[in-house]
Amino acid sequence: MFVVKRVHIRVDADLSDDFTSIFPELLKRTQRATTTLTGNIADQQELQGILNLLSAMDVDVIEVVTMPTDDEDG
C-alpha cells in the first residue's frame, strides 16, 4: 500500500522553471534565493529519488518536512 505524504523541500538556490519542470508533482515557490518545492509523494523511495537528483545537480537541501495527508489513517 502506498502512503501519500505532503512534502516541503527547501533548497538554498533559486531554481529555474526548466530545472523544476523535472519535478512535475511539486509546486515551485521562490523566496529570497531559496526555493520550496511542495507536493504529494507516494513513498520514501520517491522522496529519496528527488533528494538524490537535487544532490546530483549540486543543490543544497536546507529542510525537508513531511506531513500526513487527509488520506492517511490515524
C-alpha positions as CSV (number, residue, x, y, z in Angstrom):
1,M,0.0,0.0,0.0
2,F,1.3,3.4,-0.9
3,V,1.0,6.1,1.7
4,V,0.9,9.6,0.1
5,K,2.6,12.3,2.2
6,R,2.7,16.0,1.6
7,V,6.3,17.2,1.4
8,H,8.0,20.6,1.5
9,I,11.6,20.6,0.3
10,R,13.5,23.9,0.8
11,V,16.8,24.4,-1.1
12,D,19.5,27.0,-1.0
13,A,19.1,28.1,-4.6
14,D,16.8,30.0,-6.9
15,L,15.8,27.1,-9.2
16,S,14.8,27.9,-12.8
17,D,11.5,26.8,-14.2
18,D,13.4,24.5,-16.6
19,F,15.0,22.8,-13.7
20,T,11.9,22.4,-11.6
21,S,10.0,21.0,-14.5
22,I,11.7,17.7,-13.8
23,F,9.5,17.5,-10.7
24,P,6.0,17.9,-12.2
25,E,4.4,16.7,-8.9
26,L,5.9,19.6,-7.0
27,L,4.8,23.2,-6.9
28,K,7.7,25.8,-7.0
29,R,7.7,28.8,-4.7
30,T,10.8,31.1,-4.7
31,Q,11.7,33.5,-1.8
32,R,15.0,35.3,-1.5
33,A,17.4,32.9,-3.2
34,T,15.6,29.8,-1.9
35,T,13.0,27.6,-3.5
36,T,10.4,25.5,-1.8
37,L,9.0,22.5,-3.7
38,T,5.7,21.3,-2.3
39,G,3.6,18.4,-3.4
40,N,2.4,14.9,-2.7
41,I,4.7,11.9,-3.0
42,A,3.9,8.2,-3.0
43,D,6.6,6.8,-0.7
44,Q,10.0,7.1,0.8
45,Q,11.6,5.9,-2.4
46,E,10.1,8.7,-4.4
47,L,11.3,11.3,-1.8
48,Q,14.8,9.8,-1.9
49,G,14.9,9.9,-5.7
50,I,14.0,13.7,-5.6
51,L,16.7,14.3,-2.9
52,N,19.3,12.3,-4.9
53,L,18.6,14.3,-8.1
54,L,18.9,17.6,-6.2
55,S,22.2,16.5,-4.8
56,A,23.4,15.3,-8.2
57,M,22.6,18.8,-9.5
58,D,24.7,20.3,-6.6
59,V,21.6,21.9,-5.0
60,D,21.9,22.1,-1.2
61,V,18.8,21.0,0.7
62,I,18.1,23.2,3.7
63,E,14.9,21.5,5.0
64,V,12.6,18.6,4.3
65,V,9.2,18.5,6.1
66,T,6.7,15.7,5.6
67,M,3.1,16.0,6.7
68,P,0.3,13.4,6.7
69,T,-2.4,14.0,4.1
70,D,-6.1,13.7,4.7
71,D,-5.9,10.2,3.1
72,E,-3.9,8.7,5.9
73,D,-5.5,6.9,8.8
74,G,-4.6,7.7,12.3
